[in-house]
Amino acid sequence: MTDALVRYEDPAPGVARVVLARTDKHNSLNPALIFAINEAFDRALRDDSVKVIVLAADGRNFSAGHDIADTVEEYQQAMQDSSPGVSTWSGFLEPGAHGWYAAEKEGYLESARRIRNISKPTICAVQGKCIAGALIYAWVCDIIVAADNAVFSDPVVNFGMPAVEWLGHPWELGPRKAKEFLFTADSWNAEEAHRLGMVNHVVPLAELEGFTLAMAQKIASKPAFALKLAKEAVNKTLDIQGQMNAIDQAFSLHHLGHQQNFRLFGYGMDTSNLPAFASAPKKAE
């Protein structure tokens, strides 16, 4: 595990806490951090004394979302260098759409799916900003506890993309509010997220860690097998309703959006609205 990026803690019997520690980048997600998170969750999974896994973050913000590389090739190379192989995909350095699709499939979709399906209950503690790709890591946890200063947003429609790689929006918000969330690219506070059912609890920032740990300990007091079966039952219900099929097809649309932007701007997103590229001229292929 990359200790500089993720910290693994044992805050109480039966509880493991995985803490994002890339605070100099507001815990933005690059391949090294993504796979450090996966490694930490795997460590908790293999430890039979752990019944509950908490995902938390150091610093003011839970996560600023995607750490946007200067070039697609840099991201693909970072994926090649960092991935331990969490899925059946490969070819991260292949040219054209092949390598980009494979890299995002491994780095976002399949990594998220593994955490969503991990057999032990998971709780995500969110403070400050939770933007775009960071939503994925909150949504794949079973329970979300938000500090009263938490703010949630998926602004990628501004950048010519339909949504982030994991289209949890309709399931988390309902179809009409999901459309509003995406179309407007607005930021919603913790109370609104709670009202819509995306967040289980909203607590004062100073109480976030203690409240989350107390809930984890309460869950950890239950029989491990019963917890695993209860989680699988709910996840399978969502699967039967079509959640994973819907997320898989949306990932293909996500990459159609990327290809449109590559043709128009020479980059995977609309660079006219992307802060790092706002002053760059548009490029047509």
C-alpha positions in Angstrom: 0.0 0.0 0.0 1.1 3.5 -0.8 1.2 5.0 2.7 1.4 8.5 1.4 -1.9 8.1 -0.3 -4.0 5.9 1.9 -3.8 5.2 5.7 -5.2 1.9 7.1 -6.5 2.1 10.7 -8.0 -0.2 13.3 -10.1 2.2 15.3 -12.2 -0.4 17.2 -12.6 -4.1 17.4 -14.3 -5.4 14.2 -13.8 -2.1 12.3 -11.2 -1.1 9.7 -10.9 2.5 8.5 -9.4 3.4 5.1 -8.4 7.0 5.0 -7.7 9.0 1.9 -4.5 11.0 2.7 -3.7 12.8 -0.5 -4.5 16.1 1.0 -2.1 18.2 -1.1 -4.4 17.4 -4.0 -7.7 17.4 -2.0 -7.7 13.6 -2.3 -8.2 13.8 -6.1 -8.3 10.3 -7.7 -5.4 9.2 -9.8 -4.5 5.5 -10.6 -2.1 5.2 -7.7 -4.8 6.3 -5.2 -7.5 4.2 -6.8 -5.5 1.1 -6.4 -4.2 2.0 -3.0 -7.9 2.2 -2.0 -8.5 -1.2 -3.5 -5.5 -2.7 -1.7 -6.7 -1.4 1.6 -10.2 -2.8 1.1 -8.7 -6.1 0.2 -6.7 -6.1 3.4 -9.8 -5.5 5.4 -11.6 -8.2 3.4 -8.9 -10.8 4.2 -8.9 -10.0 7.9 -11.7 -12.2 9.4 -11.7 -10.0 12.6 -13.0 -7.1 10.5 -16.7 -6.9 10.1 -17.2 -3.3 8.9 -15.1 -1.1 6.6 -15.2 2.7 6.9 -14.0 4.9 4.1 -13.0 8.4 5.2 -10.6 11.2 4.2 -8.1 13.6 5.7 -8.3 17.3 5.1 -11.1 19.8 4.3 -12.6 17.8 1.4 -13.5 14.2 1.0 -12.3 14.3 -2.6 -12.1 16.7 -5.5 -12.8 13.9 -7.9 -10.8 13.0 -11.0 -7.1 14.1 -11.1 -7.1 15.2 -14.7 -3.9 14.2 -16.5 -2.3 16.6 -18.9 -2.6 14.0 -21.7 -4.5 10.8 -22.2 -1.2 9.0 -22.6 -0.1 10.0 -19.1 -3.2 8.5 -17.6 -2.9 5.3 -19.6 0.8 5.0 -18.6 -0.1 5.6 -14.9 -2.8 2.9 -15.1 -0.2 0.5 -16.7 2.2 1.2 -13.9 -0.3 1.1 -11.0 -2.9 -1.5 -11.7 -2.6 -4.8 -9.9 -5.2 -6.3 -12.2 -8.6 -5.9 -10.6 -10.6 -6.9 -13.6 -10.3 -9.0 -16.8 -9.3 -6.0 -18.9 -5.9 -5.2 -20.3 -4.3 -3.2 -23.1 -4.0 0.1 -21.3 -1.3 1.3 -23.6 -3.1 0.4 -26.9 -3.6 3.2 -29.3 -6.9 5.0 -30.0 -10.1 4.2 -28.1 -8.8 0.8 -27.1 -6.3 1.9 -24.4 -8.5 4.7 -23.1 -11.6 2.5 -22.7 -9.5 -0.3 -21.1 -7.8 2.2 -18.6 -11.1 3.7 -17.5 -12.8 0.3 -17.4 -10.2 -1.0 -15.0 -9.6 2.3 -13.0 -13.2 3.4 -12.4 -15.9 0.9 -13.4 -14.4 -2.4 -12.3 -12.6 -0.9 -9.3 -15.9 0.6 -8.1 -17.7 -2.7 -8.8 -15.3 -4.6 -6.6 -15.9 -2.2 -3.6 -19.6 -2.3 -4.2 -19.6 -6.1 -4.1 -17.2 -6.6 -1.2 -18.9 -8.9 1.2 -18.5 -6.8 4.3 -20.7 -3.7 5.2 -19.1 -0.4 4.2 -19.7 3.2 5.5 -18.5 6.3 3.8 -17.8 9.5 5.8 -17.9 12.6 3.7 -16.8 16.1 4.6 -16.4 19.2 2.4 -16.4 18.6 -1.4 -17.4 15.3 -3.0 -17.1 16.0 -6.7 -17.5 13.9 -9.8 -15.4 10.7 -9.5 -15.5 11.0 -5.8 -19.3 10.3 -5.9 -18.4 6.9 -7.2 -16.5 6.0 -4.1 -19.3 7.3 -1.8 -22.1 5.6 -3.8 -20.5 2.1 -3.8 -20.4 2.1 0.0 -23.5 0.7 1.7 -24.1 3.7 4.0 -23.1 7.4 3.6 -22.7 9.7 6.6 -22.2 13.3 5.7 -20.9 16.2 7.7 -23.1 19.3 7.6 -20.5 21.1 5.4 -20.6 18.4 2.7 -21.3 19.4 -0.9 -22.0 16.9 -3.7 -21.7 17.6 -7.5 -21.1 16.0 -10.8 -20.3 18.9 -13.1 -18.9 16.9 -16.1 -21.8 17.9 -18.4 -20.0 21.2 -18.5 -17.0 19.4 -20.0 -19.0 17.6 -22.7 -19.5 14.4 -20.9 -22.9 12.7 -19.9 -21.8 11.8 -16.4 -19.0 10.1 -14.5 -18.0 6.6 -15.3 -20.4 5.0 -12.7 -23.9 6.1 -13.5 -25.4 5.7 -10.0 -27.4 8.9 -10.3 -30.9 7.4 -11.1 -30.5 4.9 -8.3 -29.3 7.4 -5.7 -31.5 10.3 -6.6 -34.4 9.0 -8.7 -34.7 9.7 -12.4 -36.0 13.3 -12.4 -33.6 14.6 -9.8 -30.8 12.7 -11.4 -31.5 14.5 -14.7 -31.6 17.9 -12.8 -28.3 17.0 -11.1 -26.6 16.3 -14.4 -28.3 18.9 -16.6 -27.7 21.8 -14.3 -24.3 20.6 -12.9 -25.4 22.2 -9.6 -23.8 21.5 -6.3 -26.2 20.1 -3.6 -25.6 20.4 0.1 -25.8 17.6 2.6 -29.3 18.3 3.7 -30.6 18.1 0.1 -28.7 14.9 -0.4 -30.3 13.5 2.8 -33.8 14.7 1.7 -33.4 12.8 -1.6 -32.2 9.6 0.2 -28.7 9.6 -1.1 -27.2 10.2 2.4 -28.2 8.2 5.5 -27.3 10.8 8.1 -26.1 14.4 8.4 -24.1 15.3 11.5 -21.9 18.3 12.6 -18.4 18.2 11.1 -16.9 17.8 14.6 -19.0 14.7 15.2 -18.5 13.0 11.8 -15.7 10.6 12.9 -17.3 9.7 16.2 -20.8 9.2 14.7 -19.5 7.0 11.9 -17.3 4.9 14.2 -20.3 4.4 16.6 -22.4 3.2 13.7 -19.6 0.9 12.5 -19.3 -0.6 16.0 -23.0 -1.2 16.3 -23.0 -3.0 13.0 -19.8 -5.0 14.0 -21.7 -6.4 17.0 -23.9 -8.4 14.6 -23.0 -11.9 13.3 -20.6 -11.6 10.4 -22.4 -14.2 8.2 -25.8 -12.5 8.7 -24.3 -9.1 7.7 -22.8 -10.6 4.5 -26.0 -12.3 3.5 -28.1 -9.1 4.2 -25.7 -7.1 2.0 -25.8 -9.7 -0.8 -29.6 -9.8 -0.6 -30.0 -6.1 -1.2 -27.3 -5.9 -3.8 -28.8 -8.8 -5.7 -32.2 -7.1 -5.6 -30.6 -4.1 -7.3 -29.0 -6.4 -9.8 -32.4 -8.0 -10.6 -33.8 -4.5 -11.1 -31.1 -3.9 -13.6 -28.7 -1.6 -11.8 -25.5 -3.1 -13.0 -26.7 -3.6 -16.6 -27.7 0.1 -16.6 -24.3 1.2 -15.2 -22.5 -1.0 -17.8 -24.4 0.5 -20.8 -24.0 4.0 -19.4 -20.2 3.4 -19.4 -20.3 2.8 -23.1 -22.2 6.1 -23.6 -19.6 7.8 -21.4 -16.9 6.7 -23.9 -19.0 7.8 -26.8 -18.8 11.3 -25.2 -15.0 10.9 -24.9 -14.7 10.1 -28.6 -16.8 13.1 -29.6 -14.5 15.3 -27.5 -11.4 13.8 -29.0 -12.6 14.6 -32.5 -13.6 18.2 -31.6 -10.9 19.2 -29.1 -8.1 16.7 -29.3 -8.8 15.8 -25.6 -11.3 13.5 -23.8 -13.3 16.5 -22.6 -14.5 19.8 -23.9 -11.5 21.9 -23.2 -13.3 25.2 -23.7 -14.9 24.8 -20.2 -12.2 22.7 -18.5 -10.3 25.1 -16.1 -6.8 23.7 -17.0 -7.5 24.2 -20.7 -9.8 27.2 -20.8 -7.3 29.3 -22.7 -6.2 26.6 -25.1 -7.5 26.8 -28.7 -10.0 24.2 -29.9 -8.5 21.5 -32.1 -10.5 19.6 -34.7 -9.4 16.2 -36.0 
